[in-house]
Amino acid sequence: MTTTLAPAFHVNHRTIAGTVSDPIHTVKNDTWVTATATITTAHTRGTGSNTRVLLGLTADNGAIAVATIDPVRVSQIPDFFRRPGTRVEVSGFVRHLPGIPTTVEAIGVHPAA
């Protein structure tokens, strides 16, 4: 029996050698990254000033990742850039938290070029 691993979700980040693309799970916590993907799911949690958004992202290679948008940034990102099917560039910090997949704490969500 052959096991096929799921493709890795790649993010771009700067190193001493310049900008590189690596699987998100190999990038150090708190590293600034960017990634282009399609929003597949968007879930709003909380209300008012405690509203967070969780975005399910799918890369061109089929890999998936999660981006979170904190309450401060939710009001700064237009609703259109939080809709499933929208192709976006997400920028933010890598977060490795116990018990959940590595995420991008999104600071910006913009239309993909």
ZALO-969458 format. One record per atom (N, C-alpha, C, CB): residue number from 1; residue in one letter; atom name; x, y, z. Coordinates in steps of 0.02 Angstrom, whole numbers. Each point is the difference from the previous one (the first is absolute). Glycine has a CB too. Layout:
// ZALO-969458
  resi  resn  name       u       v       w
   NUM     A    CA       X       Y       Z
...
***
This chain:
// ZALO-969458
  resi  resn  name       u       v       w
     1     M     N      42     -59       0
     1     M    CA     -42      59       0
     1     M     C      45      62       0
     1     M    CB     -93     -62      61
     2     T     N      77     110    -103
     2     T    CA      38      62      -4
     2     T     C     -40      56      33
     2     T    CB      56     -38    -107
     3     T     N     -22      75     149
     3     T    CA     -32      57      32
     3     T     C      22      63     -35
     3     T    CB      -4     -59     111
     4     T     N     -44     100    -130
     4     T    CA      15      63     -32
     4     T     C     -10      56      50
     4     T    CB     -35     -45    -113
     5     L     N      87      85     122
     5     L    CA      -5      56      46
     5     L     C     -36      58     -34
     5     L    CB     106     -36      57
     6     A     N    -144      72     -17
     6     A    CA     -33      59     -27
     6     A     C      52      52     -18
     6     A    CB    -103     -23      70
     7     P     N      90      64    -121
     7     P    CA      49      51     -18
     7     P     C       6      51      56
     7     P    CB     -26     -16    -121
     8     A     N      84      48     126
     8     A    CA      13      49      52
     8     A     C     -22      69     -23
     8     A    CB      97     -68      42
     9     F     N    -125     106       4
     9     F    CA     -19      69     -14
     9     F     C      63      43       7
     9     F    CB    -120     -18      42
    10     H     N     140      50     -97
    10     H    CA      61      40       0
    10     H     C     -14      74      14
    10     H    CB      51     -82     -80
    11     V     N      -6     112     118
    11     V    CA      -3      72      12
    11     V     C      67      31     -20
    11     V    CB     -83     -16      96
    12     N     N      82      78    -114
    12     N    CA      61      36     -17
    12     N     C      23      39      61
    12     N    CB     -34       9    -122
    13     H     N      99      -9     134
    13     H    CA      28      39      55
    13     H     C      71      19     -17
    13     H    CB     -74     -59      83
    14     R     N      99     109     -48
    14     R    CA      67      25     -14
    14     R     C      51     -35      45
    14     R    CB     -47     111     -35
    15     T     N     104    -127       5
    15     T    CA      56     -28      38
    15     T     C      62      41     -20
    15     T    CB     -52    -117       5
    16     I     N     107      99      24
    16     I    CA      63      33     -17
    16     I     C      16      -8     -74
    16     I    CB      40     -19     117
    17     A     N     -66     -34    -147
    17     A    CA      13     -14     -72
    17     A     C     -52      33     -45
    17     A    CB      51    -108      33
    18     G     N     -99     144      -5
    18     G    CA     -53      32     -39
    18     G     C     -67     -32      15
    18     G    CB      83      27     -89
    19     T     N    -131     -16      46
    19     T    CA     -67     -28       9
    19     T     C      -1     -73     -23
    19     T    CB     -52     115     -15
    20     V     N      25    -158      58
    20     V    CA      -5     -72     -15
    20     V     C     -71     -24      13
    20     V    CB     122     -16      29
    21     S     N    -139     -41     -58
    21     S    CA     -64     -32      10
    21     S     C      11     -66      36
    21     S    CB     -48      55    -103
    22     D     N      15     -64     161
    22     D    CA       7     -61      40
    22     D     C     -69     -23      24
    22     D    CB     116      35      36
    23     P     N    -122    -100     -20
    23     P    CA     -62     -24      30
    23     P     C     -13      37      66
    23     P    CB      16    -114     -53
    24     I     N     -77     134      64
    24     I    CA     -16      41      58
    24     I     C      21     -33      66
    24     I    CB     -96      48     -65
    25     H     N      90    -113      70
    25     H    CA      16     -33      63
    25     H     C      75       0      16
    25     H    CB    -100     -72     -17
    26     T     N     143      90     -32
    26     T    CA      72       3      12
    26     T     C      25      70      16
    26     T    CB      12     -98     -76
    27     V     N     -56     147      71
    27     V    CA      20      70      11
    27     V     C      -7      16      74
    27     V    CB     -36      33    -117
    28     K     N      85       2     144
    28     K    CA       1      16      72
    28     K     C     -59      44      20
    28     K    CB     124     -10      -2
    29     N     N    -146      -1      64
    29     N    CA     -53      40      30
    29     N     C      19      75      -4
    29     N    CB     -31     -96      78
    30     D     N     -18     138     -89
    30     D    CA       8      73      -3
    30     D     C      35      25     -63
    30     D    CB       3      -2     123
    31     T     N       7     -41    -173
    31     T    CA      31      22     -62
    31     T     C     -54      33     -44
    31     T    CB      86     -93       6
    32     W     N     -68     151     -35
    32     W    CA     -45      35     -47
    32     W     C      -2     -39     -65
    32     W    CB      25     113      53
    33     V     N     -85    -130     -77
    33     V    CA      -7     -39     -61
    33     V     C     -55      29     -45
    33     V    CB      39    -103      61
    34     T     N     -37      83    -124
    34     T    CA     -55      14     -46
    34     T     C     -16     -65     -37
    34     T    CB      35     122     -14
    35     A     N     -98    -128      -6
    35     A    CA     -21     -59     -38
    35     A     C     -59      19     -44
    35     A    CB      40     -78      92
    36     T     N     -42      49    -151
    36     T    CA     -57      11     -45
    36     T     C     -41     -64      -2
    36     T    CB      65      84     -70
    37     A     N    -130     -76      79
    37     A    CA     -44     -59       3
    37     A     C     -72      22     -14
    37     A    CB      77     -57      84
    38     T     N    -121       8     -88
    38     T    CA     -71      13      -8
    38     T     C     -35     -14      66
    38     T    CB       4     -29    -123
    39     I     N     -47      74     144
    39     I    CA     -38     -11      62
    39     I     C     -52     -55     -14
    39     I    CB      16     122      38
    40     T     N     -14    -174       2
    40     T    CA     -49     -54      -8
    40     T     C     -54       2      54
    40     T    CB      89     -70     -52
    41     T     N     -72      96     110
    41     T    CA     -49       9      53
    41     T     C      16      64      38
    41     T    CB     -16    -125      11
    42     A     N     -36     155      18
    42     A    CA       9      59      42
    42     A     C     -50      -5      57
    42     A    CB      40      72     -98
    43     H     N     -15     -73     158
    43     H    CA     -43      -5      59
    43     H     C      12      59      46
    43     H    CB       0    -126      -9
    44     T     N     -54     159      28
    44     T    CA       5      55      47
    44     T     C     -17     -26      69
    44     T    CB     -31      84     -89
    45     R     N      72     -64     137
    45     R    CA     -10     -21      70
    45     R     C      -3      63      43
    45     R    CB      60    -111     -19
    46     G     N    -107     112      66
    46     G    CA      -5      57      45
    46     G     C     -44      54     -29
    46     G    CB     112     -27      46
    47     T     N    -120      81      -8
    47     T    CA     -41      56     -21
    47     T     C      34      66      20
    47     T    CB    -105     -70      10
    48     G     N      84     123     -43
    48     G    CA      25      66      17
    48     G     C      75       5      -2
    48     G    CB     -99      15      70
    49     S     N     128      13     -18
    49     S    CA      73      10       2
    49     S     C      38     -64      14
    49     S    CB     -21     115      39
    50     N     N     -14    -171     -30
    50     N    CA      33     -64      11
    50     N     C      -5     -46     -61
    50     N    CB     -26      11     122
    51     T     N       9      16    -181
    51     T    CA      -9     -40     -60
    51     T     C      67     -22     -29
    51     T    CB    -107      61     -23
    52     R     N     113    -125      10
    52     R    CA      58     -30     -35
    52     R     C     -25     -35     -62
    52     R    CB      65     -15     109
    53     V     N     -22       9    -159
    53     V    CA     -18     -37     -60
    53     V     C      52     -54     -11
    53     V    CB     -58     101     -51
    54     L     N      35    -161      35
    54     L    CA      45     -55     -18
    54     L     C     -11     -14     -74
    54     L    CB      -3     -50     117
    55     L     N      58      53    -156
    55     L    CA      -4     -13     -71
    55     L     C      32     -67     -16
    55     L    CB       2     123     -25
    56     G     N     -38    -166     -10
    56     G    CA      30     -61     -28
    56     G     C      28      18     -68
    56     G    CB     -81     -76      64
    57     L     N     144      61     -76
    57     L    CA      34      18     -62
    57     L     C      22     -62     -38
    57     L    CB      39     107      52
    58     T     N     -44    -105    -118
    58     T    CA      25     -54     -42
    58     T     C      48      29     -51
    58     T    CB    -107     -67      16
    59     A     N     168      39     -18
    59     A    CA      51      21     -47
    59     A     C     -11     -33     -67
    59     A    CB      82      16      94
    60     D     N     -45       7    -145
    60     D    CA      -6     -28     -67
    60     D     C      15     -75      -2
    60     D    CB      30     111     -45
    61     N     N      13    -135      91
    61     N    CA      18     -71       1
    61     N     C     -49     -42      40
    61     N    CB     119      34     -12
    62     G     N    -173      -3      37
    62     G    CA     -51     -36      38
    62     G     C      13      -1      75
    62     G    CB     -18     -69    -100
    63     A     N      75      95     121
    63     A    CA      15       2      72
    63     A     C     -46      49      35
    63     A    CB     121     -30     -24
    64     I     N    -134      16      87
    64     I    CA     -45      43      38
    64     I     C      35      29      61
    64     I    CB     -97     -69     -38
    65     A     N      71     127      60
    65     A    CA      27      33      59
    65     A     C     -56      43      30
    65     A    CB     118       2     -48
    66     V     N    -104      24     107
    66     V    CA     -48      43      34
    66     V     C      32      67      13
    66     V    CB     -57    -100      53
    67     A     N      19     153     -64
    67     A    CA      21      67      19
    67     A     C     -51      27      50
    67     A    CB      59      21    -112
    68     T     N     -36      13     163
    68     T    CA     -45      32      48
    68     T     C       6      75      -8
    68     T    CB      11     -97      81
    69     I     N     -67     131     -72
    69     I    CA      -1      73      -1
    69     I     C     -25      22      68
    69     I    CB     -20       6    -126
    70     D     N      62      32     162
    70     D    CA     -18      19      69
    70     D     C     -51      57       0
    70     D    CB     114     -36      39
    71     P     N    -145      49      19
    71     P    CA     -53      51       4
    71     P     C      21      69     -24
    71     P    CB     -44     -64      95
    72     V     N     106      84     -85
    72     V    CA      22      66     -22
    72     V     C      -1       5     -76
    72     V    CB      71      10     103
    73     R     N     -51     -64    -137
    73     R    CA       7       2     -73
    73     R     C     -65     -17     -38
    73     R    CB     118     -31      18
    74     V     N    -166      -1      16
    74     V    CA     -61     -20     -35
    74     V     C     -33      60     -34
    74     V    CB     -17     -93      83
    75     S     N      13     149     -48
    75     S    CA     -34      59     -29
    75     S     C      42      33     -54
    75     S    CB     -57      17     109
    76     Q     N     122     -33    -113
    76     Q    CA      44      31     -50
    76     Q     C       2     -38     -66
    76     Q    CB      68      43      94
    77     I     N     -95    -103     -95
    77     I    CA       2     -42     -60
    77     I     C     -71      -5     -28
    77     I    CB     100     -67      44
    78     P     N    -110      92    -105
    78     P    CA     -68      -1     -29
    78     P     C     -29     -71      -2
    78     P    CB      30     101     -68
    79     D     N     -96    -105      77
    79     D    CA     -34     -64      -1
    79     D     C      15     -40     -62
    79     D    CB     -90      50      68
    80     F     N      98     -17    -126
    80     F    CA      12     -35     -63
    80     F     C      61     -45       5
    80     F    CB     -53      95     -61
    81     F     N     104     -74      98
    81     F    CA      61     -39       5
    81     F     C      -4     -53      55
    81     F    CB      63      99     -41
    82     R     N    -124    -112      63
    82     R    CA     -11     -54      48
    82     R     C     -52     -50     -26
    82     R    CB      30      78      94
    83     R     N     -44     -76    -159
    83     R    CA     -51     -44     -30
    83     R     C      31     -61     -33
    83     R    CB     -72     100     -18
    84     P     N      42    -160      29
    84     P    CA      25     -59     -35
    84     P     C       0      10     -76
    84     P    CB     -44     -71      94
    85     G     N      96      45    -126
    85     G    CA       8       7     -72
    85     G     C      44      58     -19
    85     G    CB    -111     -52     -13
    86     T     N     125      96      60
    86     T    CA      42      59     -15
    86     T     C      73     -19       3
    86     T    CB     -89      77      46
    87     R     N     126     -58     -97
    87     R    CA      73     -12      -1
    87     R     C      35      59      33
    87     R    CB      -9     -70    -107
    88     V     N      49      56     158
    88     V    CA      29      52      41
    88     V     C      75     -12      12
    88     V    CB    -111      17      53
    89     E     N     144      37     -33
    89     E    CA      66      -6      29
    89     E     C      -8      17      74
    89     E    CB      61      31    -110
    90     V     N     -39     -76     152
    90     V    CA      -4       8      72
    90     V     C      70      15      25
    90     V    CB    -100     -78      10
    91     S     N     106     128      34
    91     S    CA      64      14      31
    91     S     C      -9       3      75
    91     S    CB      40      63    -102
    92     G     N      10     -87     138
    92     G    CA      -4       0      72
    92     G     C      54     -42      31
    92     G    CB    -122      17      -9
    93     F     N     112     -36      71
    93     F    CA      49     -37      39
    93     F     C     -19     -73       8
    93     F    CB      28     105      60
    94     V     N      22    -149     -66
    94     V    CA     -11     -71      11
    94     V     C     -11     -11      75
    94     V    CB      73     -32    -100
    95     R     N    -123     -10     115
    95     R    CA     -14     -18      70
    95     R     C      -3     -76       6
    95     R    CB     -65     108      18
    96     H     N     108    -134      26
    96     H    CA      -1     -71      17
    96     H     C     -30      -5      70
    96     H    CB     104     -27     -72
    97     L     N    -165       1      75
    97     L    CA     -35      -6      64
    97     L     C     -15     -73      13
    97     L    CB     -50     114     -13
    98     P     N      55    -135      76
    98     P    CA     -12     -71      16
    98     P     C     -70     -23     -20
    98     P    CB      80      11      94
    99     G     N     -83     -69    -126
    99     G    CA     -63     -32     -15
    99     G     C     -37      24     -62
    99     G    CB      -7     -17     119
   100     I     N      34      67    -154
   100     I    CA     -33      23     -61
   100     I     C      53       6     -55
   100     I    CB     -89      62      66
   101     P     N      67     -65    -129
   101     P    CA      48       7     -55
   101     P     C      34      69       1
   101     P    CB     -69     -80     -69
   102     T     N     128      84      42
   102     T    CA      34      64      -5
   102     T     C     -44      49     -39
   102     T    CB     113     -57       4
   103     T     N    -118     118      20
   103     T    CA     -43      50     -32
   103     T     C      39      63     -18
   103     T    CB     -97     -45      65
   104     V     N      65      87    -105
   104     V    CA      25      67     -13
   104     V     C     -45      48      37
   104     V    CB      48     -32    -115
   105     E     N     -20      70     161
   105     E    CA     -38      53      32
   105     E     C       1      59     -48
   105     E    CB      29     -39     120
   106     A     N     -83      47    -157
   106     A    CA      -2      47     -56
   106     A     C      -2      72      23
   106     A    CB     -57     -85     -66
   107     I     N     101     124      38
   107     I    CA       1      72      10
   107     I     C     -33      33     -61
   107     I    CB     105      -6      72
   108     G     N     -96     -26    -130
   108     G    CA     -30      26     -61
   108     G     C     -29     -55     -43
   108     G    CB      79      95       4
   109     V     N    -134     -81     -37
   109     V    CA     -30     -44     -50
   109     V     C     -16      44     -60
   109     V    CB     -48     -82      87
   110     H     N      80      69    -143
   110     H    CA      -5      42     -59
   110     H     C     -16     -42     -61
   110     H    CB      82      82      51
   111     P     N    -108     -51    -104
   111     P    CA     -12     -38     -62
   111     P     C      66     -27     -27
   111     P    CB    -101      70     -26
   112     A     N     101    -131       3
   112     A    CA      61     -30     -29
   112     A     C      12      30     -68
   112     A    CB     -19    -107      64
   113     A     N      83     114     -79
   113     A    CA      19      29     -66
   113     A     C     -12     -51     -55
   113     A    CB      86      73      55
***
